């Protein structure tokens, strides 16, 4: 073997080891990327669950507000108007007593 052949073998060996090292680093990067994708998938799943719960809470609060608004809209008819009538009747009696 000549010196040129030995140098060529050493260069080939060092290039092979370099390519192997680069391949190992790429595998680590891809593994980390796969872990990040798994975490992202979990995050998106949790966000979907959270948004579903928020929609359910929104519906519950909306129904509660509608029932409160319905009760308040009937408040005038069911409470204030009868109280006004009673007040007018009582005021009519008091007004008659003052005249006498």
LINUR-V399533 format. One record per residue. N is the residue number from 0. SS is DSSP state (H for helix, E for strand, L for the rest). PSI is psi as a letter, one per 20 degrees, with the letter a starting at -180 (* if undefined). Layout:
n = {N;N}
ss = {SS;SS}
psi = {PSI;PSI}
This chain:
n = {0;1;2;3;4;5;6;7;8;9;10;11;12;13;14;15;16;17;18;19;20;21;22;23;24;25;26;27;28;29;30;31;32;33;34;35;36;37;38;39;40;41;42;43;44;45;46;47;48;49;50;51;52;53;54;55;56;57;58;59;60;61;62;63;64;65;66;67;68;69;70;71;72;73;74;75;76;77;78;79;80;81;82;83;84;85;86;87;88;89;90;91;92;93;94;95;96;97;98;99}
ss = {L;L;H;H;H;H;H;H;H;H;H;H;H;H;H;H;H;H;H;H;H;H;H;H;H;H;H;H;H;H;H;H;H;H;H;H;H;H;H;H;H;H;H;H;H;H;H;H;H;H;H;H;H;H;H;H;H;H;H;H;H;H;H;H;H;H;H;H;H;H;H;H;H;H;H;H;H;H;H;H;H;H;H;H;H;H;H;H;H;H;H;H;H;H;H;H;H;H;H;L}
psi = {p;r;h;g;h;g;g;g;g;g;g;g;g;h;h;g;h;g;h;g;g;g;g;g;h;h;h;g;g;h;g;h;h;h;g;h;h;g;g;h;g;g;g;h;g;h;h;g;g;g;h;g;h;h;g;g;h;g;g;g;h;g;g;g;h;g;h;g;h;g;g;h;h;i;g;g;h;i;g;g;g;h;h;g;g;g;g;g;g;g;h;g;g;h;h;h;h;h;h;*}
